[in-house]
């Protein structure tokens, strides 16, 4: 009986310390301690930023980012490596300094300027608070994790969905699967707010 309890306790502890939630907690802690190397252990920044560029390009007309629609999306795809690299640098500066302003200042001058932190702040702004882990759906070495944040400006909550991959002794975020949809949704909420809810 005691052996079964000890084994059960160990397995519970092991699943907790190697599960997706624990890895997300470690990524958050790395942000607070300004440890980019540790953050990158739990977040595949290259994969996440590349995916964000794809989603922004796909939703660019709905997000009001475009002067030229289809041509702009094509241009974004052509310069995707540069945008992903710039997004990586922006995130690194933010984690190392804790300053959104410093991250923005570190952005290189370029014709197409898409700030990933700027876009993220539309979904999770300074007034937002972490509410809950809404769900964790593990399937083999992949997991989808829904993180719920308050959005006081619109009197609602939003769920950011993260795709994670099992790396053996930890999980790593590889994509924010619904960033394009969230940005579109926030744009609709802002339009309704400006029209007085009509």
Beta strands, then each sheet from edge to edge (+ up, - down):
strand 1: 130-139
strand 2: 142-151
strand 3: 156-166
strand 4: 171-176
sheet 1: 1+ 2- 3+ 4-
end
